[in-house]
Amino acid sequence: MQLNTMEDFQRDISYRLLKLPDGTALLTATMKDRFHDVLLEVRVEVATMKIISAQADFRKSPTPDCRNVSARMAALNGFVIGRGLQRKVSEALGGSTGCGNMRNLLLGLLPLALNLGAAAGITDEAQMLDAIHEKLVGTCAGYVAPPDKGRGRRPQ
């Protein structure tokens, strides 16, 4: 049996967060598959979690129109990562001129900035995981209750 390109399909997504000496963080996401090669870059002010810039580079896409979503990324500038994140991303990149792939990438990438803020100044990994857990209690199933010190938690 011969499979078509969607019956045997693989998509690779990667996220990276890098704190920079100027007090900002560069968050990057890449998405690669048979039809896409996309680089998403978001710069965040670490002290406030405010998005300074957001841009997408569609190096490969199924249609030339996919690249049009890049202009809509600017709607995220000035947003403070936290409450209302999903709503803001949907407003900026939803609808017929938006992009579901960009929304998914952003919703996986941007919460990493919260982990960075929660771990600020901590070098011991176990203490860092507990601090992240403590600051993110109530945000997801992994952080329902305060941390059980010493058990070690994984960041989002």
C-alpha positions as CSV (number, residue, x, y, z in Angstrom):
1,M,0.0,0.0,0.0
2,Q,1.4,3.4,-1.0
3,L,0.7,6.3,1.4
4,N,0.3,9.9,0.3
5,T,2.2,12.7,1.9
6,M,-0.4,13.3,4.6
7,E,-0.8,9.6,5.5
8,D,2.9,9.5,6.4
9,F,3.6,12.9,7.8
10,Q,6.1,14.2,10.4
11,R,6.2,17.7,11.9
12,D,9.1,18.8,14.2
13,I,8.6,21.7,16.6
14,S,11.4,23.1,18.7
15,Y,11.4,25.9,21.4
16,R,14.3,27.8,22.8
17,L,14.6,30.5,25.4
18,L,17.8,32.5,25.8
19,K,18.2,35.2,28.5
20,L,20.3,38.1,27.1
21,P,22.6,40.5,29.0
22,D,20.4,43.5,28.2
23,G,17.6,42.2,30.4
24,T,15.6,40.7,27.6
25,A,14.9,37.1,26.6
26,L,14.8,35.8,23.0
27,L,12.2,33.1,22.6
28,T,12.4,31.1,19.4
29,A,10.2,28.4,17.9
30,T,10.8,26.5,14.7
31,M,8.3,24.3,12.9
32,K,9.5,22.0,10.1
33,D,7.6,19.5,8.0
34,R,7.2,18.6,4.4
35,F,5.4,21.9,3.7
36,H,6.7,24.3,6.3
37,D,10.0,25.8,7.6
38,V,9.0,28.6,9.9
39,L,11.1,30.5,12.4
40,L,9.2,32.5,15.1
41,E,11.1,35.0,17.3
42,V,9.7,36.9,20.3
43,R,11.7,39.3,22.4
44,V,10.5,39.8,25.9
45,E,11.5,42.3,28.7
46,V,12.3,39.8,31.5
47,A,11.5,42.2,34.4
48,T,7.9,42.9,33.2
49,M,7.2,39.9,30.8
50,K,6.3,42.5,28.2
51,I,6.6,41.5,24.5
52,I,8.9,43.9,22.8
53,S,8.8,42.3,19.3
54,A,7.4,39.3,17.6
55,Q,8.1,38.2,14.1
56,A,7.7,35.1,11.9
57,D,9.9,34.1,9.0
58,F,8.1,31.7,6.6
59,R,11.1,30.2,4.8
60,K,8.9,27.6,3.3
61,S,5.1,27.4,3.4
62,P,2.2,25.7,1.5
63,T,1.2,28.9,-0.2
64,P,2.7,32.4,-0.6
65,D,-0.3,33.8,1.3
66,C,0.9,32.1,4.5
67,R,3.6,34.7,4.8
68,N,0.9,37.4,5.2
69,V,0.4,36.4,8.8
70,S,3.8,37.9,9.7
71,A,2.3,41.4,9.7
72,R,-0.2,40.4,12.3
73,M,2.5,39.4,14.8
74,A,3.0,43.1,15.7
75,A,-0.4,43.0,17.5
76,L,1.4,41.1,20.3
77,N,3.9,44.0,20.9
78,G,3.3,45.5,24.4
79,F,1.3,42.5,25.7
80,V,2.4,41.3,29.1
81,I,2.7,37.5,29.1
82,G,0.3,36.1,31.7
83,R,-3.5,36.3,32.2
84,G,-5.3,36.6,28.9
85,L,-2.5,35.0,26.8
86,Q,-4.8,32.6,24.9
87,R,-7.3,35.4,24.2
88,K,-4.6,37.8,23.0
89,V,-3.0,35.2,20.7
90,S,-6.4,34.3,19.3
91,E,-7.3,38.0,18.7
92,A,-3.9,38.6,17.0
93,L,-3.7,35.5,14.9
94,G,-7.2,34.1,14.6
95,G,-9.8,34.1,11.9
96,S,-9.4,33.6,8.1
97,T,-6.4,35.9,7.9
98,G,-4.7,34.3,10.9
99,C,-2.7,31.1,11.3
100,G,-3.5,28.1,13.5
101,N,0.1,27.0,13.3
102,M,1.4,30.3,14.6
103,R,-1.2,30.3,17.4
104,N,-0.1,26.8,18.5
105,L,3.6,27.8,18.3
106,L,3.1,30.9,20.4
107,L,0.9,29.1,23.0
108,G,3.7,26.6,23.5
109,L,6.5,29.1,23.5
110,L,5.4,32.1,25.5
111,P,4.7,30.3,28.8
112,L,8.5,29.5,28.9
113,A,9.0,33.2,29.7
114,L,7.0,32.7,32.9
115,N,9.3,29.9,33.9
116,L,12.3,32.2,33.3
117,G,10.8,34.9,35.6
118,A,9.9,32.4,38.3
119,A,13.5,30.9,38.3
120,A,15.3,34.3,38.3
121,G,18.5,34.3,40.4
122,I,18.3,30.6,41.3
123,T,21.1,28.3,40.3
124,D,20.2,25.1,42.1
125,E,18.0,23.1,39.8
126,A,15.8,21.5,42.6
127,Q,15.2,25.0,44.1
128,M,14.5,26.4,40.7
129,L,11.9,23.8,40.0
130,D,10.2,24.4,43.3
131,A,10.2,28.2,42.7
132,I,8.6,27.7,39.3
133,H,6.1,25.4,40.8
134,E,5.3,27.8,43.7
135,K,4.8,30.7,41.3
136,L,2.7,28.8,38.8
137,V,0.3,27.0,41.3
138,G,-3.2,27.0,39.8
139,T,-2.1,27.4,36.2
140,C,-2.2,23.7,35.2
141,A,-2.7,20.1,36.4
142,G,1.0,19.8,37.3
143,Y,0.8,22.8,39.6
144,V,-2.5,22.2,41.4
145,A,-1.0,22.4,44.9
146,P,2.0,24.0,46.5
147,P,5.3,22.1,45.8
148,D,6.3,19.2,47.9
149,K,9.9,20.4,48.6
150,G,12.6,18.0,47.5
151,R,10.5,16.0,45.1
152,G,11.7,18.0,42.1
153,R,9.1,19.3,39.6
154,R,9.5,19.8,35.9
155,P,8.8,23.2,34.3
156,Q,6.1,23.6,31.7
